[in-house]
Amino acid sequence: MATHKSAEKRIRQTTRRTAVNRVRASRMRGAVKEVEAALAAGDKKAAREAFARAQPELQRGATCGVITPHAAARKISRLSARIKALKG
């Protein structure tokens, strides 16, 4: 257990940041799953709308350090390509 005041503060900060990051990661995963579900259904319009909601979530996750910027760019690029390839 931490005995220094600064170490106790770091523990408090870490638990708070962990909780925030878990929420952000969960929102990212949910947004991506929404796009994937629309792609699986073959609904291009719904996929575009879901992608418009998912893209900012992924960018926000990259900005806040939940995922790396390259991972966010890769996910956005791949989802976009799958939507473009969809017929309809």
C-alpha positions in Angstrom: 0.0 0.0 0.0 1.2 3.5 -0.8 2.6 5.5 2.1 3.6 8.7 0.4 1.0 11.4 -0.2 2.0 11.6 -3.9 1.7 7.9 -4.3 -1.8 7.9 -2.7 -2.8 10.7 -5.2 -1.5 8.7 -8.1 -3.6 5.7 -7.0 -6.7 8.0 -6.9 -5.9 9.4 -10.3 -5.3 6.0 -11.8 -8.6 4.6 -10.6 -10.5 7.6 -11.9 -8.7 7.5 -15.4 -9.2 3.7 -15.6 -13.0 4.2 -15.1 -13.2 6.9 -17.8 -11.1 4.9 -20.2 -13.2 1.8 -19.8 -16.3 3.9 -20.7 -14.6 5.3 -23.7 -13.4 1.9 -24.9 -16.9 0.4 -24.4 -18.5 3.3 -26.4 -16.0 2.7 -29.2 -16.6 -1.0 -29.3 -20.4 -0.5 -29.3 -20.2 2.1 -32.1 -18.1 -0.3 -34.3 -20.4 -3.2 -33.6 -23.3 -1.0 -34.8 -21.6 -0.4 -38.1 -20.7 -4.1 -38.4 -24.3 -5.1 -37.8 -25.5 -2.7 -40.5 -22.9 -4.1 -42.9 -23.9 -7.6 -42.1 -27.5 -6.7 -42.8 -26.5 -5.2 -46.1 -28.1 -1.8 -45.3 -25.7 0.9 -46.8 -27.7 3.8 -45.5 -27.8 2.5 -41.9 -24.1 1.6 -42.2 -23.3 5.2 -43.2 -25.3 6.7 -40.4 -23.7 4.3 -37.8 -20.2 5.1 -39.3 -20.9 8.8 -38.9 -21.4 8.1 -35.1 -18.6 5.7 -34.8 -15.9 7.8 -36.4 -15.8 10.5 -33.8 -15.8 7.9 -31.0 -12.7 6.3 -32.5 -11.0 9.6 -33.0 -11.8 10.6 -29.4 -10.4 7.3 -28.2 -7.2 7.9 -30.1 -6.9 11.5 -28.8 -7.4 10.4 -25.2 -5.0 7.5 -25.4 -7.4 4.6 -25.2 -6.1 3.3 -28.5 -3.2 4.4 -30.7 -3.9 6.9 -33.5 -2.8 4.4 -36.1 -5.3 1.8 -34.8 -8.1 4.3 -35.0 -7.1 5.3 -38.5 -6.9 1.7 -39.5 -10.3 0.9 -38.1 -11.9 3.9 -39.7 -10.3 3.1 -43.1 -11.4 -0.5 -43.1 -15.0 0.3 -42.1 -15.1 3.0 -44.7 -13.9 0.6 -47.4 -16.4 -2.0 -46.4 -19.2 0.5 -46.6 -18.1 1.7 -50.1 -17.9 -1.9 -51.3 -21.5 -2.6 -50.1 -24.0 -2.7 -52.9 -27.2 -0.6 -52.6 
